[in-house]
Amino acid sequence: MTADDSFDRLDDDDYPAYTMGRAAEMLGTTQGFLRAIGEARLITPLRSAGGHRRYSRYQLRLAARARELVDQGTAIESACRIIILEDQLEEAQRLNAAYRRAAETATPPPEA
C-alpha cells in the first residue's frame, strides 16, 4: 500500500475507520446503543482482524440519525426501520432522476 492509497481512504465514506469506543464518543452515546442498532440491522460494522467492530462515516451518519429519533422518544427498532426506509426512498429517488435524465437525452425512435 502506498501513501496515496492511505490518503484515498480518508475520503471513503465506507472505509471502517472508527472503533466502537471512538464511534460512541463521537456520537455522544454508549457502545450498547451501537450494539442495539446493529442488532436491529440498521448497520453491520465490519470486524478487524482481532474481531473488534469498526464503523465507517456512512454508518456513523445513520447511527447519529437513529440517536436523534431515539432522543425524540422513538423506540430503537422503529427508529432503525424509519432510517432504512428513508435510505431506500433516497436511493429510489436518485435512480428515478438518473432514468429521467437518460430518457431525456435519448433520441426518440424513428416513426414508421
C-alpha positions in Angstrom: 0.0 0.0 0.0 1.3 3.4 -0.9 0.8 6.7 0.9 -1.6 7.8 -1.9 -3.7 4.7 -1.1 -3.9 5.6 2.5 -5.0 9.2 1.7 -7.7 7.9 -0.6 -9.3 6.1 2.3 -9.7 9.4 4.1 -12.4 10.4 1.6 -14.0 7.0 1.5 -17.4 7.1 3.4 -17.5 3.3 3.5 -14.0 2.7 5.0 -14.3 1.3 8.5 -12.0 3.7 10.3 -13.6 4.1 13.7 -13.5 1.7 16.6 -16.7 1.2 18.6 -15.4 3.3 21.5 -14.4 6.2 19.2 -17.7 6.0 17.3 -19.7 6.1 20.6 -17.6 9.0 21.8 -18.2 10.9 18.6 -21.9 10.3 18.7 -22.2 11.1 22.4 -23.8 7.7 23.0 -22.9 4.3 24.5 -21.4 1.3 23.0 -24.6 -0.5 23.9 -26.6 1.8 21.7 -24.3 0.9 18.8 -24.8 -2.8 19.5 -28.6 -2.3 19.7 -28.8 -0.6 16.3 -26.6 -3.4 14.9 -29.0 -6.0 16.3 -31.8 -4.0 14.7 -29.9 -4.4 11.4 -29.5 -0.7 10.8 -25.8 -1.0 10.4 -23.4 -4.0 10.3 -20.0 -2.9 11.4 -17.0 -4.6 9.8 -14.7 -6.6 12.1 -11.0 -6.0 12.5 -8.6 -9.0 12.3 -8.9 -9.1 16.1 -12.7 -9.2 15.9 -13.4 -5.7 17.0 -16.2 -3.7 15.5 -15.2 -0.9 13.0 -17.5 1.8 11.7 -17.5 3.9 8.6 -18.5 7.6 8.3 -21.7 6.5 6.5 -22.6 4.2 9.3 -21.9 6.9 11.9 -24.3 9.2 10.0 -27.0 6.5 10.2 -26.3 6.0 13.9 -26.5 9.7 14.5 -29.9 9.9 12.8 -31.0 6.9 15.0 -29.9 8.7 18.1 -31.8 11.8 17.1 -35.0 9.8 16.7 -34.5 7.8 19.9 -33.8 11.1 21.8 -37.2 12.3 20.5 -38.9 9.2 22.0 -38.9 6.7 19.1 -38.2 3.1 20.0 -34.8 1.9 18.7 -36.4 -0.7 16.4 -38.8 1.8 15.0 -36.1 4.4 14.5 -34.0 1.9 12.6 -36.9 0.9 10.4 -37.6 4.6 9.6 -34.0 5.2 8.7 -33.8 2.1 6.5 -37.0 3.3 4.7 -35.6 6.9 4.3 -32.4 5.4 2.9 -34.4 3.2 0.4 -36.5 6.2 -0.6 -33.5 8.4 -1.2 -31.9 5.7 -3.4 -35.1 5.2 -5.4 -35.3 8.9 -6.0 -31.7 9.0 -7.1 -32.3 6.2 -9.6 -35.5 7.8 -10.9 -33.7 11.0 -11.5 -30.9 9.2 -13.4 -33.5 7.3 -15.5 -35.3 10.6 -16.3 -32.1 12.2 -17.4 -31.2 9.2 -19.6 -34.7 9.2 -21.1 -34.5 13.0 -21.8 -31.2 12.6 -23.6 -32.2 9.5 -25.6 -33.2 10.1 -29.2 -36.8 9.0 -30.0 -37.1 6.0 -32.2 -37.9 6.8 -35.9 -41.6 6.7 -36.7 -42.8 4.0 -39.0 
